[in-house]
Amino acid sequence: MHRLVGDIQERNREHGHPLVFHVTSNGTLLNEEILAFLRQQRIELCISIDGPPKIHDRNRPFRNGRGSFDRVSANLLLAREHLQRVQVNVVYRPGTLPHLSDTVAFLLDAGLDPINLNADIKACWDEKSVQALHEVYWQLAEQFIARYRAGHEYALNMLDNRALISRASLCAG
């Protein structure tokens, strides 16, 4: 990554356009050296965390089958100490939809903001799942309004991938 960032910056010097780099990571390999590089180069970081331990560990186990939540959570705290802003990314699928509203609340209660919600577009999104997604988005909207009225503003990006799902061919089910 060091060489790639350097090469891009060098090529951009002749054009003088402002550059912003964004990196999304599963968060398992972050350390102080990597975070110092990100800070020095002003690279924005987004860490994937799919919710509380039970959900995250089911979705993102290590090769040995153990869950990655504890490591990701510790590295997320480390990143927040070293960087001005850290975003989080939640990948959801039909099986995790019933927990999505609770997942967002869990992340907000942990002080994480902004939150990007991204659908697993490779998952089987049948008609029932798409309807459930519609209902969950209403729950998230109500949760957003309630927190806003209580004086807690936050950024929740949840629209980009919904369009992909609605345009994707639905699986049989």
Number of C-alpha atoms within 10 A of each C-alpha: 8 10 8 9 12 12 11 11 17 12 10 13 10 8 9 10 9 8 11 9 11 12 10 13 16 18 21 18 10 18 12 13 9 14 20 14 13 20 17 10 15 15 17 17 23 22 24 23 27 27 25 16 16 11 19 22 19 14 19 18 13 12 8 6 10 11 19 21 25 13 13 21 17 13 21 24 13 15 25 15 13 15 17 11 15 19 18 22 20 22 18 23 20 17 12 16 19 15 15 24 19 16 21 24 18 14 19 17 10 10 10 20 18 18 23 21 22 18 23 16 15 9 14 18 24 16 14 11 17 18 12 16 22 12 14 17 18 13 15 18 14 13 16 19 14 13 14 12 10 9 9 11 13 15 13 17 13 15 13 12 15 18 10 13 20 12 9 12 11 15 10 8 9
